[in-house]
Each structure stands twice: as structure tokens, then as C-alpha cells.
């Protein structure tokens, strides 16, 4: 028997089912139920990403373009179960700094991933090729355990556009207040929580700060989910105990499931073969780079002139919420493109900005308010119902009308000046604190010739 045959048989043995897992009838999509030895039940909330819609993930440009089901996968669609000792041994064999203990709660989440979420795990195993190198670089830059790269598995199911029911966004699910604390821009046009690179470094920075507070990775992971205030309250209620599994009863329901879900995510992303899960095959995406822009530009302008799929632009630049790169912002803005298109963009930049700009970028930079204020006139019905008071106020109204006309004349005089001999548009503009271009616009002057004695509008 040659070496290749030995490897093939080993893989087949490692992936062969032992027995089919039982369905968890006591669980629903949003909770898992734990029953202790005395029959007491505890219901734990499932992290939101564990119920994400796989179809929406598969619709992402990278997934559509670079991920495909493995047609050579011959594994049976059966999830085997193993003894408690096997799960314990596998968890201990993971090369991690963070402890990965086994208990019934962890087992429930392993079952969730290996049963209900098999197709999602297959997707994430393929999609991790897009994101894990960035996660690892960010974590390494802060000296953090690399197994934290699986936090986005339970935070967002590796969807950079994920938005939670409470408004957390992006792969790392930052809330706005935390995002801004770590220098991520969030406004009407930009949401850098969706920027893979910037959000990953912000998350690593945040995790590093949390570790400096707790010096315990289980508490750090719990605080990442619930926030330090809730973890501190749980520690206080447990009389200062700082063991996650001891303060467990005092934690919010979702946080009770968060650390077990993290342990289960580490397990399934490493032992998927043992549960007959085939990763989606992945082609490496095209190499990309960024170019700085200093004018607002719409994705449609870039897509049309460069001949790029607009969905690709959206996936390469998920931080832009309205398909507009706000280059007018102070310091400009970055646009990520395939490397092969960088020089094209530079060469055709003027054409990109010019294409359909009036329709796609229609925010006006300057606007003149309408100063033709209509006079108030009472209706016939009002005159009929107020006839008794009308005669008494007639003289007052006449005075008001005269005053109004006088005021209008004064306003007209302030808005117009008479051109004197030798005057130029620039001199008139300077005297009246305006500009030549505004004078031309107000008076519909195309050239620079003006005639003495003629009135010209200045406001």
C-alpha cells in the first residue's frame, strides 16, 4: 500500500460517522435548553448570528463569485455523535492560549453547529479565506491569542454587512459608541464598522483594553458581548469572584451562551471533517488596493467608466452606506479596487467624475433663496365674517400697505444700484460685498460689458 492510499484511508476513517445525532426537540431557533442532573431546566439565548440567513450570505459578491459547493465531497449528510471524552480530548488538543473546557452548554452549541448550521459552517469554512488573514494580522499586532479570530463567526457569521437587532454592525458587531471610541467613522454616508481592515484593528485594540482590565480571556470574551458594566455587576453579585463559570448565573442570558458558543466555534472550525461537513471550495479573490479620492464619487460612475460590476464595488467597499465615496470629506476618502483597475481609475479619473454627475450627485453647493415674498390677502369668506371689524381697521391696513410698499421700495433700492460711468463688474462687486460671478448670475450677464445709467441687481 503506497503513501497516498494511507492518507486517503486515514481521512475516510477520521470523517466516518459513528452514530447519527439526536435532534434537540427542547430547543428552538433562538434558545438552547440545559437540563441538570436534578431535572432543572435552564434556557439560554443563542447569539444572534447563529440564526443568520444563509441565503443572504450566499448573495454577497465574494460568495457568489469565489465560493462554490464542493462537488467532489462524498461525505454522508449525517452528523455523528461521540462520547464526552472524545469532545474533551479534541478541545484540549486545540493549540490555544484561551482555555477550552467542556460542559453540557458547550456541547449544546457544538450540536447546534454540527446539526442545524451545517450549511452555514460549510459557507464560513470557505469564506474564512477572505477574512482570517486580516483578523490574524490585527490580533498579532496587539499580541493577542489568534483563536480570537473566531469571534466574528458567532458575532456576524462572517457577514461584513450584518446588522443586529440592537444596531451593532459589521463583522465584529460594533455598537456606534464603541466604534467611535476606537476611531471608526459612522455617519450618514460612511460606516467603518463594515470596513474589514479598520474594524479588525479596532476590535483587536478593544480586546487588548478589555484584557488589561480583567486579565482573564473568558471574562474578556464575555465583556466583548455584554459590555464591561454587566460583567462588573456579575462579579459584584458573586462577591468578587472573577471566574466566568462561577459568575455565570449572574450574567445576561445571551452572555451565558456566548463563551460556550465561542468554544464551540473553535471546535467546529477545526473538527468539521469529523462531523462530515464539507467546506465550500474557494478561489482566492482578485488582488485589491486602495486609491484616494478627493471629490465625491458614486459607485455607478466608477462601475460605468471602468466596466466593473457594481456589486463587486459594494463588497470591496462595504463601509459606504449610500454607494457614494465621500471624497469631499477632510483628508479625502479611500476607494478599494482590483489592482488591475487602479491605473485605469487614475487615467480616467476626470471621466469618472463627469459621468452622469448631475443625476447621481445632485446635492447643490450653493442656492439662492426665493426673496419674492407674497403679500397677505384675506379670502372672501374671511372678509365676509370680519366685515364689522374691517371698517374699523381699514385705515390701519392702508397704513400697513403703504408701509409695506415703502419697505419693498427700500429693499429694491438696497438690492439694485445704478451703474456709474467707468464702473466695472469687479468694482461694483467689491462695493457691495459680493462676487462677479454672482452679479452675472443675478443679472444674466454673459460677458463683462455693462452700460452706465442702467440699474443692476446686487442682492
Number of C-alpha atoms within 10 A of each C-alpha: 5 6 7 9 10 11 11 11 11 12 13 15 11 14 19 18 20 13 11 14 15 11 11 14 8 11 15 11 12 14 17 20 17 16 13 10 6 6 8 8 11 12 17 20 18 23 22 17 19 21 16 18 11 15 9 12 22 18 11 17 18 20 20 11 15 17 21 16 15 13 9 8 12 10 15 13 14 18 22 19 18 15 7 12 10 11 20 15 12 14 21 14 10 16 10 14 12 15 14 22 13 19 12 13 20 23 18 20 24 22 23 21 23 26 22 15 17 23 18 24 25 19 25 21 22 21 24 19 16 19 18 16 11 18 26 19 17 23 23 14 12 14 11 18 14 18 19 21 23 20 25 23 24 24 26 25 27 26 26 24 21 23 20 17 8 7 12 20 24 28 27 28 28 26 16 18 11 15 22 15 11 17 12 21 17 18 11 9 15 22 20 25 31 29 21 21 15 18 26 25 21 23 23 24 18 19 21 17 13 20 18 11 12 16 13 16 19 23 24 25 21 24 21 21 21 18 15 17 10 17 26 18 15 22 21 14 14 16 10 12 13 19 13 22 13 12 22 18 13 18 21 18 18 19 25 24 24 28 25 23 26 26 24 27 23 22 20 21 18 14 19 20 17 21 27 22 24 24 24 23 19 21 15 12 13 10 9 13 14 15 14 13 19 15 14 16 25 20 23 21 23 22 16 14 17 17 11 17 14 17 14 18 20 18 18 21 23 22 25 23 18 14 19 18 24 21 17 13 12 8 10 15 19 16 20 18 21 16 14 12 16 17 11 12 17 13 11 13 17 10 14 22 17 12 17 15 15 10 8 15 14 9 8 7 5 6 6 8 6 6 7 6 7 6 9 6 8 8 8 9 9 10 13 10 10 11 12 10 10 14 11 10 12 11 11 12 13 11 12 12 13 12 12 13 13 12 12 13 12 12 12 13 14 13 14 16 17 15 17 14 10 9 13 16 18 15 13 20 16 11 11 15 10 14 16 17 13 16 19 17 11 14 12 9 13 9 7 10 8 17 14 12 11 11 16 19 17 22 17
